[in-house]
Amino acid sequence: MNPFELQKERLLFFCEEPANQLFSVYLLLVGLDNFHVEMGPYPNSLLIRYSLQHYSLEALEKALIREGFRLQSSLLGNIKKQMIYYCEDVQYHNLKTPEPRTKNNSQEIFVKAYELHPHGNHDDTPKELREFK
């Protein structure tokens, strides 16, 4: 998997109430390792960047909700989030899957298969008759 596919950039939208929650979330997320956060381009939004090796959007949002922060939710937004959750989960689990061994070792596969079958150097004549002079 391409390492650039693991780097994610997402927008988090928060409710206007309670007041100052956006700044509190910003201060909380700035302290995370391997994580980048900045004020988003829209009101009550944060732009976050992270690697799937360390974080997922679903886990981040669940942790923020558990801490008492209120995220904006709409039907379309929830559908989009569920799709992101699924895609990130699949990508994360694919990290643990070894690369399939196909083209790189094709010669090795054929050599081993060829060794198992009788080929041109095989002679059915008994050894004593081959050495007869």
Chimera marker file (.cmm) of the C-alpha trace (Angstrom):
<marker_set name="trace">
<marker id="1" x="0.000" y="0.000" z="0.000" r="1" g="1" b="0" radius="0.5"/>
<marker id="2" x="1.236" y="3.450" z="-0.899" r="1" g="1" b="0" radius="0.5"/>
<marker id="3" x="2.324" y="5.322" z="2.275" r="1" g="1" b="0" radius="0.5"/>
<marker id="4" x="0.563" y="8.463" z="1.030" r="1" g="1" b="0" radius="0.5"/>
<marker id="5" x="-2.757" y="6.589" z="1.129" r="1" g="1" b="0" radius="0.5"/>
<marker id="6" x="-2.330" y="6.251" z="4.892" r="1" g="1" b="0" radius="0.5"/>
<marker id="7" x="-2.164" y="10.016" z="5.463" r="1" g="1" b="0" radius="0.5"/>
<marker id="8" x="-5.666" y="11.394" z="6.033" r="1" g="1" b="0" radius="0.5"/>
<marker id="9" x="-6.951" y="14.952" z="6.137" r="1" g="1" b="0" radius="0.5"/>
<marker id="10" x="-10.432" y="15.504" z="7.568" r="1" g="1" b="0" radius="0.5"/>
<marker id="11" x="-12.650" y="18.329" z="8.758" r="1" g="1" b="0" radius="0.5"/>
<marker id="12" x="-14.370" y="18.049" z="12.116" r="1" g="1" b="0" radius="0.5"/>
<marker id="13" x="-17.472" y="20.197" z="12.640" r="1" g="1" b="0" radius="0.5"/>
<marker id="14" x="-18.620" y="21.081" z="16.149" r="1" g="1" b="0" radius="0.5"/>
<marker id="15" x="-21.870" y="22.501" z="17.509" r="1" g="1" b="0" radius="0.5"/>
<marker id="16" x="-21.851" y="26.163" z="18.503" r="1" g="1" b="0" radius="0.5"/>
<marker id="17" x="-22.832" y="25.277" z="22.062" r="1" g="1" b="0" radius="0.5"/>
<marker id="18" x="-21.218" y="24.887" z="24.531" r="1" g="1" b="0" radius="0.5"/>
<marker id="19" x="-19.151" y="28.006" z="24.038" r="1" g="1" b="0" radius="0.5"/>
<marker id="20" x="-15.362" y="27.630" z="23.722" r="1" g="1" b="0" radius="0.5"/>
<marker id="21" x="-15.546" y="23.899" z="22.994" r="1" g="1" b="0" radius="0.5"/>
<marker id="22" x="-13.698" y="24.366" z="19.688" r="1" g="1" b="0" radius="0.5"/>
<marker id="23" x="-10.715" y="25.925" z="21.454" r="1" g="1" b="0" radius="0.5"/>
<marker id="24" x="-10.786" y="23.182" z="24.124" r="1" g="1" b="0" radius="0.5"/>
<marker id="25" x="-10.773" y="20.457" z="21.463" r="1" g="1" b="0" radius="0.5"/>
<marker id="26" x="-7.940" y="22.224" z="19.658" r="1" g="1" b="0" radius="0.5"/>
<marker id="27" x="-5.831" y="22.292" z="22.833" r="1" g="1" b="0" radius="0.5"/>
<marker id="28" x="-6.596" y="18.625" z="23.504" r="1" g="1" b="0" radius="0.5"/>
<marker id="29" x="-5.710" y="17.439" z="19.987" r="1" g="1" b="0" radius="0.5"/>
<marker id="30" x="-2.540" y="19.546" z="19.688" r="1" g="1" b="0" radius="0.5"/>
<marker id="31" x="-1.026" y="17.402" z="22.434" r="1" g="1" b="0" radius="0.5"/>
<marker id="32" x="-1.359" y="14.138" z="20.475" r="1" g="1" b="0" radius="0.5"/>
<marker id="33" x="1.718" y="12.523" z="18.927" r="1" g="1" b="0" radius="0.5"/>
<marker id="34" x="1.799" y="11.974" z="15.147" r="1" g="1" b="0" radius="0.5"/>
<marker id="35" x="-1.206" y="14.251" z="14.762" r="1" g="1" b="0" radius="0.5"/>
<marker id="36" x="-1.668" y="17.697" z="13.216" r="1" g="1" b="0" radius="0.5"/>
<marker id="37" x="-4.581" y="20.020" z="13.952" r="1" g="1" b="0" radius="0.5"/>
<marker id="38" x="-5.375" y="23.557" z="12.858" r="1" g="1" b="0" radius="0.5"/>
<marker id="39" x="-8.415" y="25.790" z="12.749" r="1" g="1" b="0" radius="0.5"/>
<marker id="40" x="-10.645" y="24.823" z="9.852" r="1" g="1" b="0" radius="0.5"/>
<marker id="41" x="-11.765" y="27.018" z="6.963" r="1" g="1" b="0" radius="0.5"/>
<marker id="42" x="-15.364" y="27.098" z="8.231" r="1" g="1" b="0" radius="0.5"/>
<marker id="43" x="-16.790" y="28.372" z="11.523" r="1" g="1" b="0" radius="0.5"/>
<marker id="44" x="-16.697" y="25.746" z="14.302" r="1" g="1" b="0" radius="0.5"/>
<marker id="45" x="-14.439" y="23.436" z="12.289" r="1" g="1" b="0" radius="0.5"/>
<marker id="46" x="-11.005" y="21.924" z="12.775" r="1" g="1" b="0" radius="0.5"/>
<marker id="47" x="-8.754" y="20.538" z="10.059" r="1" g="1" b="0" radius="0.5"/>
<marker id="48" x="-6.988" y="17.387" z="11.231" r="1" g="1" b="0" radius="0.5"/>
<marker id="49" x="-4.243" y="15.320" z="9.615" r="1" g="1" b="0" radius="0.5"/>
<marker id="50" x="-3.255" y="11.886" z="10.827" r="1" g="1" b="0" radius="0.5"/>
<marker id="51" x="-1.894" y="8.535" z="9.734" r="1" g="1" b="0" radius="0.5"/>
<marker id="52" x="-4.067" y="5.426" z="9.744" r="1" g="1" b="0" radius="0.5"/>
<marker id="53" x="-1.214" y="3.616" z="11.424" r="1" g="1" b="0" radius="0.5"/>
<marker id="54" x="-1.909" y="5.670" z="14.562" r="1" g="1" b="0" radius="0.5"/>
<marker id="55" x="-5.493" y="6.986" z="14.443" r="1" g="1" b="0" radius="0.5"/>
<marker id="56" x="-8.878" y="6.585" z="12.781" r="1" g="1" b="0" radius="0.5"/>
<marker id="57" x="-11.632" y="9.147" z="12.391" r="1" g="1" b="0" radius="0.5"/>
<marker id="58" x="-14.106" y="6.879" z="14.160" r="1" g="1" b="0" radius="0.5"/>
<marker id="59" x="-11.896" y="6.416" z="17.225" r="1" g="1" b="0" radius="0.5"/>
<marker id="60" x="-11.099" y="10.138" z="17.392" r="1" g="1" b="0" radius="0.5"/>
<marker id="61" x="-14.758" y="11.154" z="17.210" r="1" g="1" b="0" radius="0.5"/>
<marker id="62" x="-15.803" y="8.550" z="19.791" r="1" g="1" b="0" radius="0.5"/>
<marker id="63" x="-13.087" y="9.772" z="22.163" r="1" g="1" b="0" radius="0.5"/>
<marker id="64" x="-14.182" y="13.402" z="21.732" r="1" g="1" b="0" radius="0.5"/>
<marker id="65" x="-17.838" y="12.509" z="22.364" r="1" g="1" b="0" radius="0.5"/>
<marker id="66" x="-16.823" y="10.516" z="25.445" r="1" g="1" b="0" radius="0.5"/>
<marker id="67" x="-15.031" y="13.639" z="26.719" r="1" g="1" b="0" radius="0.5"/>
<marker id="68" x="-18.278" y="15.603" z="26.363" r="1" g="1" b="0" radius="0.5"/>
<marker id="69" x="-17.681" y="17.492" z="23.122" r="1" g="1" b="0" radius="0.5"/>
<marker id="70" x="-20.586" y="17.882" z="20.709" r="1" g="1" b="0" radius="0.5"/>
<marker id="71" x="-20.031" y="17.243" z="17.013" r="1" g="1" b="0" radius="0.5"/>
<marker id="72" x="-22.438" y="18.476" z="14.357" r="1" g="1" b="0" radius="0.5"/>
<marker id="73" x="-24.544" y="15.752" z="12.820" r="1" g="1" b="0" radius="0.5"/>
<marker id="74" x="-26.756" y="15.657" z="9.771" r="1" g="1" b="0" radius="0.5"/>
<marker id="75" x="-28.123" y="12.765" z="7.756" r="1" g="1" b="0" radius="0.5"/>
<marker id="76" x="-25.766" y="13.348" z="4.840" r="1" g="1" b="0" radius="0.5"/>
<marker id="77" x="-22.842" y="13.991" z="7.185" r="1" g="1" b="0" radius="0.5"/>
<marker id="78" x="-23.519" y="10.753" z="9.077" r="1" g="1" b="0" radius="0.5"/>
<marker id="79" x="-23.657" y="8.745" z="5.840" r="1" g="1" b="0" radius="0.5"/>
<marker id="80" x="-20.352" y="10.277" z="4.759" r="1" g="1" b="0" radius="0.5"/>
<marker id="81" x="-18.776" y="9.497" z="8.143" r="1" g="1" b="0" radius="0.5"/>
<marker id="82" x="-19.946" y="5.877" z="8.026" r="1" g="1" b="0" radius="0.5"/>
<marker id="83" x="-18.354" y="5.504" z="4.591" r="1" g="1" b="0" radius="0.5"/>
<marker id="84" x="-15.102" y="7.005" z="5.881" r="1" g="1" b="0" radius="0.5"/>
<marker id="85" x="-15.179" y="4.722" z="8.937" r="1" g="1" b="0" radius="0.5"/>
<marker id="86" x="-15.600" y="1.666" z="6.713" r="1" g="1" b="0" radius="0.5"/>
<marker id="87" x="-12.864" y="2.675" z="4.236" r="1" g="1" b="0" radius="0.5"/>
<marker id="88" x="-10.376" y="3.469" z="6.990" r="1" g="1" b="0" radius="0.5"/>
<marker id="89" x="-11.134" y="0.187" z="8.742" r="1" g="1" b="0" radius="0.5"/>
<marker id="90" x="-10.513" y="-1.781" z="5.540" r="1" g="1" b="0" radius="0.5"/>
<marker id="91" x="-7.274" y="0.104" z="4.863" r="1" g="1" b="0" radius="0.5"/>
<marker id="92" x="-6.081" y="-0.468" z="8.426" r="1" g="1" b="0" radius="0.5"/>
<marker id="93" x="-6.753" y="-4.207" z="8.266" r="1" g="1" b="0" radius="0.5"/>
<marker id="94" x="-5.068" y="-4.417" z="4.857" r="1" g="1" b="0" radius="0.5"/>
<marker id="95" x="-1.895" y="-3.086" z="6.482" r="1" g="1" b="0" radius="0.5"/>
<marker id="96" x="-1.647" y="-6.351" z="8.400" r="1" g="1" b="0" radius="0.5"/>
<marker id="97" x="-2.130" y="-8.492" z="5.289" r="1" g="1" b="0" radius="0.5"/>
<marker id="98" x="1.125" y="-9.590" z="3.644" r="1" g="1" b="0" radius="0.5"/>
<marker id="99" x="1.695" y="-8.652" z="0.017" r="1" g="1" b="0" radius="0.5"/>
<marker id="100" x="0.684" y="-11.460" z="-2.355" r="1" g="1" b="0" radius="0.5"/>
<marker id="101" x="3.698" y="-13.207" z="-3.852" r="1" g="1" b="0" radius="0.5"/>
<marker id="102" x="2.975" y="-13.380" z="-7.557" r="1" g="1" b="0" radius="0.5"/>
<marker id="103" x="5.140" y="-11.924" z="-10.306" r="1" g="1" b="0" radius="0.5"/>
<marker id="104" x="8.321" y="-11.495" z="-8.275" r="1" g="1" b="0" radius="0.5"/>
<marker id="105" x="8.801" y="-15.193" z="-7.623" r="1" g="1" b="0" radius="0.5"/>
<marker id="106" x="7.217" y="-16.709" z="-10.755" r="1" g="1" b="0" radius="0.5"/>
<marker id="107" x="10.570" y="-18.083" z="-11.927" r="1" g="1" b="0" radius="0.5"/>
<marker id="108" x="11.087" y="-19.784" z="-8.566" r="1" g="1" b="0" radius="0.5"/>
<marker id="109" x="7.640" y="-21.377" z="-8.785" r="1" g="1" b="0" radius="0.5"/>
<marker id="110" x="8.321" y="-22.832" z="-12.241" r="1" g="1" b="0" radius="0.5"/>
<marker id="111" x="11.782" y="-24.099" z="-11.259" r="1" g="1" b="0" radius="0.5"/>
<marker id="112" x="10.313" y="-26.003" z="-8.318" r="1" g="1" b="0" radius="0.5"/>
<marker id="113" x="7.491" y="-27.416" z="-10.442" r="1" g="1" b="0" radius="0.5"/>
<marker id="114" x="9.986" y="-28.468" z="-13.143" r="1" g="1" b="0" radius="0.5"/>
<marker id="115" x="12.194" y="-30.253" z="-10.587" r="1" g="1" b="0" radius="0.5"/>
<marker id="116" x="9.297" y="-32.477" z="-9.577" r="1" g="1" b="0" radius="0.5"/>
<marker id="117" x="8.646" y="-33.800" z="-13.091" r="1" g="1" b="0" radius="0.5"/>
<marker id="118" x="10.921" y="-36.061" z="-15.143" r="1" g="1" b="0" radius="0.5"/>
<marker id="119" x="12.561" y="-34.143" z="-17.960" r="1" g="1" b="0" radius="0.5"/>
<marker id="120" x="15.254" y="-34.382" z="-20.682" r="1" g="1" b="0" radius="0.5"/>
<marker id="121" x="18.065" y="-35.803" z="-18.506" r="1" g="1" b="0" radius="0.5"/>
<marker id="122" x="16.053" y="-38.833" z="-17.483" r="1" g="1" b="0" radius="0.5"/>
<marker id="123" x="17.003" y="-42.150" z="-19.104" r="1" g="1" b="0" radius="0.5"/>
<marker id="124" x="14.992" y="-45.326" z="-18.421" r="1" g="1" b="0" radius="0.5"/>
<marker id="125" x="17.885" y="-47.576" z="-19.516" r="1" g="1" b="0" radius="0.5"/>
<marker id="126" x="19.340" y="-49.477" z="-16.540" r="1" g="1" b="0" radius="0.5"/>
<marker id="127" x="22.733" y="-48.205" z="-15.393" r="1" g="1" b="0" radius="0.5"/>
<marker id="128" x="24.555" y="-51.501" z="-16.179" r="1" g="1" b="0" radius="0.5"/>
<marker id="129" x="23.383" y="-51.395" z="-19.828" r="1" g="1" b="0" radius="0.5"/>
<marker id="130" x="24.375" y="-47.743" z="-20.251" r="1" g="1" b="0" radius="0.5"/>
<marker id="131" x="27.924" y="-48.514" z="-19.127" r="1" g="1" b="0" radius="0.5"/>
<marker id="132" x="28.210" y="-51.639" z="-21.337" r="1" g="1" b="0" radius="0.5"/>
<marker id="133" x="31.225" y="-51.549" z="-23.660" r="1" g="1" b="0" radius="0.5"/>
<link id1="1" id2="2" r="1" g="1" b="0" radius="0.2"/>
<link id1="2" id2="3" r="1" g="1" b="0" radius="0.2"/>
<link id1="3" id2="4" r="1" g="1" b="0" radius="0.2"/>
<link id1="4" id2="5" r="1" g="1" b="0" radius="0.2"/>
<link id1="5" id2="6" r="1" g="1" b="0" radius="0.2"/>
<link id1="6" id2="7" r="1" g="1" b="0" radius="0.2"/>
<link id1="7" id2="8" r="1" g="1" b="0" radius="0.2"/>
<link id1="8" id2="9" r="1" g="1" b="0" radius="0.2"/>
<link id1="9" id2="10" r="1" g="1" b="0" radius="0.2"/>
<link id1="10" id2="11" r="1" g="1" b="0" radius="0.2"/>
<link id1="11" id2="12" r="1" g="1" b="0" radius="0.2"/>
<link id1="12" id2="13" r="1" g="1" b="0" radius="0.2"/>
<link id1="13" id2="14" r="1" g="1" b="0" radius="0.2"/>
<link id1="14" id2="15" r="1" g="1" b="0" radius="0.2"/>
<link id1="15" id2="16" r="1" g="1" b="0" radius="0.2"/>
<link id1="16" id2="17" r="1" g="1" b="0" radius="0.2"/>
<link id1="17" id2="18" r="1" g="1" b="0" radius="0.2"/>
<link id1="18" id2="19" r="1" g="1" b="0" radius="0.2"/>
<link id1="19" id2="20" r="1" g="1" b="0" radius="0.2"/>
<link id1="20" id2="21" r="1" g="1" b="0" radius="0.2"/>
<link id1="21" id2="22" r="1" g="1" b="0" radius="0.2"/>
<link id1="22" id2="23" r="1" g="1" b="0" radius="0.2"/>
<link id1="23" id2="24" r="1" g="1" b="0" radius="0.2"/>
<link id1="24" id2="25" r="1" g="1" b="0" radius="0.2"/>
<link id1="25" id2="26" r="1" g="1" b="0" radius="0.2"/>
<link id1="26" id2="27" r="1" g="1" b="0" radius="0.2"/>
<link id1="27" id2="28" r="1" g="1" b="0" radius="0.2"/>
<link id1="28" id2="29" r="1" g="1" b="0" radius="0.2"/>
<link id1="29" id2="30" r="1" g="1" b="0" radius="0.2"/>
<link id1="30" id2="31" r="1" g="1" b="0" radius="0.2"/>
<link id1="31" id2="32" r="1" g="1" b="0" radius="0.2"/>
<link id1="32" id2="33" r="1" g="1" b="0" radius="0.2"/>
<link id1="33" id2="34" r="1" g="1" b="0" radius="0.2"/>
<link id1="34" id2="35" r="1" g="1" b="0" radius="0.2"/>
<link id1="35" id2="36" r="1" g="1" b="0" radius="0.2"/>
<link id1="36" id2="37" r="1" g="1" b="0" radius="0.2"/>
<link id1="37" id2="38" r="1" g="1" b="0" radius="0.2"/>
<link id1="38" id2="39" r="1" g="1" b="0" radius="0.2"/>
<link id1="39" id2="40" r="1" g="1" b="0" radius="0.2"/>
<link id1="40" id2="41" r="1" g="1" b="0" radius="0.2"/>
<link id1="41" id2="42" r="1" g="1" b="0" radius="0.2"/>
<link id1="42" id2="43" r="1" g="1" b="0" radius="0.2"/>
<link id1="43" id2="44" r="1" g="1" b="0" radius="0.2"/>
<link id1="44" id2="45" r="1" g="1" b="0" radius="0.2"/>
<link id1="45" id2="46" r="1" g="1" b="0" radius="0.2"/>
<link id1="46" id2="47" r="1" g="1" b="0" radius="0.2"/>
<link id1="47" id2="48" r="1" g="1" b="0" radius="0.2"/>
<link id1="48" id2="49" r="1" g="1" b="0" radius="0.2"/>
<link id1="49" id2="50" r="1" g="1" b="0" radius="0.2"/>
<link id1="50" id2="51" r="1" g="1" b="0" radius="0.2"/>
<link id1="51" id2="52" r="1" g="1" b="0" radius="0.2"/>
<link id1="52" id2="53" r="1" g="1" b="0" radius="0.2"/>
<link id1="53" id2="54" r="1" g="1" b="0" radius="0.2"/>
<link id1="54" id2="55" r="1" g="1" b="0" radius="0.2"/>
<link id1="55" id2="56" r="1" g="1" b="0" radius="0.2"/>
<link id1="56" id2="57" r="1" g="1" b="0" radius="0.2"/>
<link id1="57" id2="58" r="1" g="1" b="0" radius="0.2"/>
<link id1="58" id2="59" r="1" g="1" b="0" radius="0.2"/>
<link id1="59" id2="60" r="1" g="1" b="0" radius="0.2"/>
<link id1="60" id2="61" r="1" g="1" b="0" radius="0.2"/>
<link id1="61" id2="62" r="1" g="1" b="0" radius="0.2"/>
<link id1="62" id2="63" r="1" g="1" b="0" radius="0.2"/>
<link id1="63" id2="64" r="1" g="1" b="0" radius="0.2"/>
<link id1="64" id2="65" r="1" g="1" b="0" radius="0.2"/>
<link id1="65" id2="66" r="1" g="1" b="0" radius="0.2"/>
<link id1="66" id2="67" r="1" g="1" b="0" radius="0.2"/>
<link id1="67" id2="68" r="1" g="1" b="0" radius="0.2"/>
<link id1="68" id2="69" r="1" g="1" b="0" radius="0.2"/>
<link id1="69" id2="70" r="1" g="1" b="0" radius="0.2"/>
<link id1="70" id2="71" r="1" g="1" b="0" radius="0.2"/>
<link id1="71" id2="72" r="1" g="1" b="0" radius="0.2"/>
<link id1="72" id2="73" r="1" g="1" b="0" radius="0.2"/>
<link id1="73" id2="74" r="1" g="1" b="0" radius="0.2"/>
<link id1="74" id2="75" r="1" g="1" b="0" radius="0.2"/>
<link id1="75" id2="76" r="1" g="1" b="0" radius="0.2"/>
<link id1="76" id2="77" r="1" g="1" b="0" radius="0.2"/>
<link id1="77" id2="78" r="1" g="1" b="0" radius="0.2"/>
<link id1="78" id2="79" r="1" g="1" b="0" radius="0.2"/>
<link id1="79" id2="80" r="1" g="1" b="0" radius="0.2"/>
<link id1="80" id2="81" r="1" g="1" b="0" radius="0.2"/>
<link id1="81" id2="82" r="1" g="1" b="0" radius="0.2"/>
<link id1="82" id2="83" r="1" g="1" b="0" radius="0.2"/>
<link id1="83" id2="84" r="1" g="1" b="0" radius="0.2"/>
<link id1="84" id2="85" r="1" g="1" b="0" radius="0.2"/>
<link id1="85" id2="86" r="1" g="1" b="0" radius="0.2"/>
<link id1="86" id2="87" r="1" g="1" b="0" radius="0.2"/>
<link id1="87" id2="88" r="1" g="1" b="0" radius="0.2"/>
<link id1="88" id2="89" r="1" g="1" b="0" radius="0.2"/>
<link id1="89" id2="90" r="1" g="1" b="0" radius="0.2"/>
<link id1="90" id2="91" r="1" g="1" b="0" radius="0.2"/>
<link id1="91" id2="92" r="1" g="1" b="0" radius="0.2"/>
<link id1="92" id2="93" r="1" g="1" b="0" radius="0.2"/>
<link id1="93" id2="94" r="1" g="1" b="0" radius="0.2"/>
<link id1="94" id2="95" r="1" g="1" b="0" radius="0.2"/>
<link id1="95" id2="96" r="1" g="1" b="0" radius="0.2"/>
<link id1="96" id2="97" r="1" g="1" b="0" radius="0.2"/>
<link id1="97" id2="98" r="1" g="1" b="0" radius="0.2"/>
<link id1="98" id2="99" r="1" g="1" b="0" radius="0.2"/>
<link id1="99" id2="100" r="1" g="1" b="0" radius="0.2"/>
<link id1="100" id2="101" r="1" g="1" b="0" radius="0.2"/>
<link id1="101" id2="102" r="1" g="1" b="0" radius="0.2"/>
<link id1="102" id2="103" r="1" g="1" b="0" radius="0.2"/>
<link id1="103" id2="104" r="1" g="1" b="0" radius="0.2"/>
<link id1="104" id2="105" r="1" g="1" b="0" radius="0.2"/>
<link id1="105" id2="106" r="1" g="1" b="0" radius="0.2"/>
<link id1="106" id2="107" r="1" g="1" b="0" radius="0.2"/>
<link id1="107" id2="108" r="1" g="1" b="0" radius="0.2"/>
<link id1="108" id2="109" r="1" g="1" b="0" radius="0.2"/>
<link id1="109" id2="110" r="1" g="1" b="0" radius="0.2"/>
<link id1="110" id2="111" r="1" g="1" b="0" radius="0.2"/>
<link id1="111" id2="112" r="1" g="1" b="0" radius="0.2"/>
<link id1="112" id2="113" r="1" g="1" b="0" radius="0.2"/>
<link id1="113" id2="114" r="1" g="1" b="0" radius="0.2"/>
<link id1="114" id2="115" r="1" g="1" b="0" radius="0.2"/>
<link id1="115" id2="116" r="1" g="1" b="0" radius="0.2"/>
<link id1="116" id2="117" r="1" g="1" b="0" radius="0.2"/>
<link id1="117" id2="118" r="1" g="1" b="0" radius="0.2"/>
<link id1="118" id2="119" r="1" g="1" b="0" radius="0.2"/>
<link id1="119" id2="120" r="1" g="1" b="0" radius="0.2"/>
<link id1="120" id2="121" r="1" g="1" b="0" radius="0.2"/>
<link id1="121" id2="122" r="1" g="1" b="0" radius="0.2"/>
<link id1="122" id2="123" r="1" g="1" b="0" radius="0.2"/>
<link id1="123" id2="124" r="1" g="1" b="0" radius="0.2"/>
<link id1="124" id2="125" r="1" g="1" b="0" radius="0.2"/>
<link id1="125" id2="126" r="1" g="1" b="0" radius="0.2"/>
<link id1="126" id2="127" r="1" g="1" b="0" radius="0.2"/>
<link id1="127" id2="128" r="1" g="1" b="0" radius="0.2"/>
<link id1="128" id2="129" r="1" g="1" b="0" radius="0.2"/>
<link id1="129" id2="130" r="1" g="1" b="0" radius="0.2"/>
<link id1="130" id2="131" r="1" g="1" b="0" radius="0.2"/>
<link id1="131" id2="132" r="1" g="1" b="0" radius="0.2"/>
<link id1="132" id2="133" r="1" g="1" b="0" radius="0.2"/>
</marker_set>
